[in-house]
Amino acid sequence: MKFKHLFITIFFISFVSCNNNKQIEEKNEKILDYQTLKNINNLNIDRLYTEISLKIDDTVKVNNLITIFRLSIKNRPVREDILDEAQNISEKLNYETGLADCLSKKGVNARYNHKYLRSISFHKEAIKHYENSWYIKGKIKNLNSLAVSYRRLNMEEEAIKHYIESIHLSEKNNIPKSTAIALNGIGNSHIALHRYDDAIKYFKRSLSLKKADGSERGMGYDYNNLGEAYMYKKQYDSAFYYHSKSLEIANKLNIKNDKAIIYSSIGFMFQNKGELNKALNYYSKATPTLKENKSKRLLSFTLINTGITYKLLHNYSKAKEYITEGLDLSKEISSKENIVLGHEALSNLSESNGNYKKAIEEYKLMNLYRDSIFNIQSENNMVAMNIKYESEKKDEKINRLKLESKVQNSKIIILILAVAIIIIIAVFSIFYQRISLRNQNLELEEMRNDIKRHVDQIANLKDKEINSDRNIEFVSEKINEFDLTEREKEVLKYISLGLKNKEIANKMFVSLSTVKTHTMNIFNKLDVRNRIEAAKKAQTL
C-alpha cells in the first residue's frame, strides 16, 4: 500500500510538471545577473523587486530575490525584508540551497552591523542546510565568513579551525580562489596571535595561488600582509620590499582605496622603525582617501598614529589635534581597540606636557576600555561556547527522538504482525469449522470466493510492482546515452521513486556523502538543476 501511494505521488508530480512546465518557464524566464547589474549606477531596487515579486514562487525567484538583496547593499538602503521573503519561500519549497544562502547572507549582514554572536548563529545554521545542498562554493564561502565573525570576537583559534575546513573543501573541489582567501584569513589570525613566522608561511602560500590565478589585486593584498608580518618581526627592509610590491600593483590598477591602505601600513612601519618624517609623509597620503571612502576604522587608526608620530617629534599641539580627531572617530564606530590606543596616546602626551592629572585620567580611561574589551571577549567566549553546547544538546535531542521514533515504529510493526498472525489463525480456525459443518457449504463457498478475490488483488498489486520495476529498467536502458555509471543509474532510479538521500543511502548500503556525490554527477550529466527535474527527465526518455 505504501508503494502504491508513492507511485501515485510520483505520477501526479510528473503529470503536473509536464503540464505546467511551459507556463513556469514563461513566468520565470528572467534570471538576474549580479555581475552585470552591480555596475549600473543608481539602480532602482524597488522597481526590480516589484517585477520579481510578481513571479510564481520557485527556486529561480528565490535566487533572484537574493541577487536583489545583494544589489541593495551597494545601492542602499540594505533590504533585509527581501532576504526574509527569499528565506520564507525557500522554507516553503524545502529549497535547502536557497535557505542556506539566505542564512549565510544574514550572517554577513549581522557582522557588518557588529552583531558578531548573531552572525555566528546564522552561519552555523546555514552549514546544516548546506549539508543537504549540492552548492559546495556556498558552503565554503559560509565557512570563511563564519571564521571572520570569530576573528571579530578575537577567537582566532576557532577562526583557524573553520578556515582549515574551508581549505580542505576548496582543495578537494579545486577552487583555488577560496583556498587563497582562507589561507589569508589564517595568516591574519596568526598575526593577531603574534605568531609571525606562521603568518608569513600562510601569506606566501596564498600569494603563490594568486600568482597562478593571475589575480593582481589579490597578489597586492598578500604583499601588503607580508609587509605587515615582517614589520612586526622588525625586519623593516623586507617589510618595505613587500609593501612597495603591493603599492606598485595598486598604482598599476589605479585603485585609490588600496593605495590608501598601503600608505597607512607603510606609515606605521616607518613609525615603528623610528623614521618619523617618512611616517608622516605616508600617513598624509592615506588620510584624504580614507576620509573620502569613509573607511572609519582604518582612518581612526591612522589619525591616532599620526598624532603619536607628532608627539615623538615634540609637536604637541599637532599631536593632540590628530589623536583627539582619531579618538572621537573611534568612539563614533565603537572601535574599542582604537579607543584604547587613543586614550593611551593622550595619556603619554599629557605626561610629556607635565599635565600629570590629565595623564592619570586618560590612563584610567584606557584601562577602563581595555578591561571592557577583556570582559566582552570573556563574555563572548562564554556565549560562543554556550551556543556550541546548545547546538550539540539540540542535535543530541533530535537523535534521541529519532531513535525513540524508530523504537516506537518497531513496536507498532511487531503489534501489527502479532494482530495479523492472530487474525490468520482465527480465519483458519473458522475455515476449518466451516468445512467440518456440512450444512454450511454455501457460506464456505462464499468464503472461498472472498479469498480468491483477495488473492487476485494481491496478484494485481504484484503485477504493478513488476511493471514499475520494468519501467525503471527501461528508463535505465534509455538513459545509457548519458554515460551514467551503474551506481548513478541506481541512485536515479531511487530519485525517480521519490526517495530522499538518506533513504537511498540505506538501500544502497553507502554513506550519505556518496549519495550526494552521485546525485551531483547525475545533475551534471542530465543537465538538470534538482531532483524533480532529474525524475522528470528520466521518465520522459
C-alpha positions, -999 to 999 in steps of 0.1 A, spaced: 0 0 0 29 23 8 45 17 -26 11 24 -42 9 58 -26 44 66 -36 38 56 -72 7 77 -73 26 107 -58 54 104 -84 29 101 -112 10 132 -100 42 153 -97 53 142 -132 19 149 -146 17 184 -131 53 191 -141 47 181 -177 16 202 -180 28 233 -162 65 234 -172 59 257 -202 39 280 -181 66 282 -154 93 289 -179 72 317 -194 66 333 -160 101 329 -145 123 331 -176 143 361 -162 174 352 -142 191 383 -128 229 386 -133 245 402 -103 278 409 -121 260 429 -148 236 447 -126 262 458 -99 278 481 -124 246 500 -130 247 533 -112 215 544 -92 198 510 -99 161 511 -90 159 483 -64 121 489 -57 112 485 -94 133 454 -97 119 439 -66 83 446 -77 89 429 -110 104 398 -94 78 396 -66 50 391 -91 66 358 -103 55 324 -90 73 310 -60 101 288 -72 138 284 -69 145 309 -96 125 335 -77 145 328 -46 178 332 -63 166 365 -79 155 378 -46 189 370 -31 205 388 -60 183 419 -54 193 419 -17 230 418 -27 224 447 -51 207 467 -23 239 466 -3 256 486 -30 226 508 -37 214 514 -1 193 510 19 200 474 26 167 455 20 167 428 47 129 424 40 138 410 6 161 384 21 134 375 46 110 368 17 136 347 0 141 327 31 103 321 36 98 309 0 129 286 4 113 271 36 80 266 18 97 249 -12 121 230 10 149 246 -11 180 238 10 204 258 -11 183 289 -11 177 286 27 214 282 33 223 312 11 198 334 29 211 324 64 247 329 52 239 364 38 221 373 71 253 362 89 274 386 69 249 414 73 249 409 111 287 411 111 286 444 92 263 456 120 288 444 146 264 417 159 290 390 159 273 364 180 242 367 159 264 364 128 279 332 141 245 318 149 233 324 113 264 310 97 262 278 118 225 273 109 235 278 73 260 250 75 233 225 84 214 234 53 245 233 31 250 197 42 218 189 23 227 210 -7 249 205 -37 263 241 -36 298 235 -24 310 270 -32 283 285 -10 293 262 19 330 272 15 321 309 14 299 305 45 328 288 64 351 317 56 325 342 67 320 323 99 357 324 106 358 362 100 330 366 126 350 345 151 380 368 144 359 399 152 354 383 186 392 377 188 386 340 189 414 333 165 419 296 172 382 289 165 385 310 133 416 290 121 396 258 126 369 269 102 394 283 77 411 249 76 378 232 70 373 257 41 407 249 27 401 211 27 368 216 8 383 241 -16 413 219 -25 390 188 -28 368 207 -53 397 226 -70 386 261 -60 420 279 -56 404 313 -51 386 302 -19 417 284 -8 437 316 -10 410 335 9 412 310 38 450 310 38 449 348 41 425 346 70 447 321 88 477 344 82 459 373 98 448 351 127 484 342 133 494 379 133 468 386 160 483 357 180 518 371 174 529 340 155 545 360 127 565 332 111 534 311 108 516 341 93 543 346 67 541 309 57 503 311 50 506 345 32 532 331 9 510 300 1 482 324 -7 504 345 -28 515 315 -49 479 307 -56 471 343 -66 501 343 -90 490 311 -106 455 325 -110 468 358 -123 449 378 -97 470 410 -94 448 427 -68 449 396 -47 487 395 -50 487 431 -38 468 422 -6 492 393 1 523 415 -5 508 441 20 501 414 45 536 400 42 549 436 47 529 438 79 542 405 92 578 414 86 573 448 102 561 431 134 593 410 132 612 443 130 627 431 96 620 465 81 638 461 48 617 430 40 586 448 51 593 478 29 601 455 0 567 438 2 548 470 9 564 485 -22 554 455 -43 518 459 -31 519 497 -38 532 490 -73 502 468 -81 477 493 -66 493 521 -87 491 499 -118 454 491 -112 448 527 -100 427 516 -70 427 546 -46 414 528 -16 440 501 -19 467 527 -22 454 545 10 455 512 29 491 506 18 502 541 26 489 537 61 507 504 65 540 519 53 535 549 76 530 526 105 562 507 95 583 539 94 568 550 127 579 517 143 613 520 126 617 555 140 618 573 107 591 597 118 590 623 89 587 594 64 558 581 86 540 614 85 545 616 47 528 583 41 500 590 67 492 623 50 489 604 17 465 578 32 442 602 52 423 620 24 413 588 6 403 571 38 381 601 46 366 601 11 358 564 13 346 566 49 370 538 60 364 549 96 382 521 114 415 524 95 411 562 94 409 565 132 439 542 135 458 564 110 449 596 127 458 585 162 492 572 149 498 604 131 493 622 164 516 597 181 543 605 155 539 643 160 542 637 198 575 618 192 586 649 171 576 671 201 549 689 181 524 685 209 496 708 195 495 688 163 497 656 182 467 665 203 447 676 173 452 643 154 448 620 184 416 637 195 401 635 160 410 598 157 397 591 192 364 608 185 360 588 153 369 556 172 341 563 197 317 570 169 322 535 155 327 519 189 362 506 179 374 497 214 409 488 203 414 522 187 398 539 217 424 522 240 451 534 216 438 569 216 435 573 254 470 557 258 483 583 233 466 612 251 479 599 285 515 598 272 510 633 256 497 648 288 526 633 307 551 648 282 534 682 287 537 678 325 499 676 330 500 645 352 464 648 364 452 647 328 477 618 321 462 598 350 426 604 339 434 593 303 453 563 317 423 553 338 400 556 307 425 535 287 424 507 314 386 510 316 382 503 279 409 477 280 391 459 308 358 462 289 374 446 259 387 417 281 353 414 297 335 414 264 359 388 250 353 366 280 316 371 277 316 364 240 337 333 246 312 321 272 283 328 249 300 312 219 307 280 240 271 281 252 259 283 215 281 253 208 268 234 238 231 242 230 237 232 194 252 198 205 224 194 230 198 201 203 214 176 179 215 150 207 178 156 214 170 152 177 190 119 175 173 107 207 139 115 193 148 97 160 158 66 180 127 67 201 107 71 169 124 40 154 117 20 185 81 31 185 78 22 148 93 -12 156 68 -18 184 39 -8 160 52 -32 134 55 -60 159 20 -53 172 6 -53 136 24 -86 129 10 -101 161 -25 -90 152 -21 -103 117 -10 -137 130 -39 -138 154 -63 -129 125 -48 -156 103 -51 -182 130 -87 -171 136 -95 -173 99 -81 -208 96 -100 -219 127 -132 -206 112 -123 -221 79 -118 -255 95 -150 -253 114 -169 -244 82 -155 -274 64 -165 -297 92 -200 -285 91 -216 -300 60 -248 -279 64 -228 -246 57 -214 -253 23 -228 -221 9 -211 -199 34 -179 -219 28 -181 -213 -9 -186 -176 -4 -155 -175 19 -135 -193 -8 -147 -167 -33 -136 -139 -10 -102 -154 -5 -99 -158 -43 -107 -121 -48 -81 -111 -22 -55 -133 -39 -64 -117 -72 -60 -82 -58 -26 -92 -43 -15 -106 -77 -26 -74 -94 -5 -53 -69 25 -76 -76 20 -72 -113 20 -34 -108 52 -36 -88 68 -58 -115 57 -34 -143 71 -4 -122 104 -22 -119 104 -29 -156 97 7 -164 127 17 -143 148 -9 -161 135 6 -194 145 41 -182 179 27 -173 184 13 -208 172 46 -225 194 67 -203 226 49 -213 234 76 -238 241 100 -208 271 78 -197 257 72 -162 276 46 -141 256 16 -127 256 32 -93 244 65 -107 216 47 -125 206 30 -93 206 64 -75 185 79 -103 160 50 -100 155 58 -63 153 95 -70 125 88 -96 107 68 -69 109 99 -46 133 86 -21 154 110 -1 192 108 1 193 91 35 168 65 23 188 59 -8 220 55 13 203 29 34 191 10 5 224 10 -13 245 5 19 266 35 12 273 68 30 252 99 27 281 118 11 285 91 -15 248 95 -25 253 133 -27 283 129 -49 263 105 -72 234 130 -72 256 159 -83 271 138 -111 236 128 -123 225 165 -123 256 174 -143 253 146 -168 215 150 -173 219 189 -173 193 193 -146 192 215 -115 173 194 -90 157 161 -81 124 169 -96 139 178 -129 160 146 -128 130 124 -121 111 142 -149 138 137 -174 142 101 -165 105 95 -171 104 114 -204 131 93 -220 
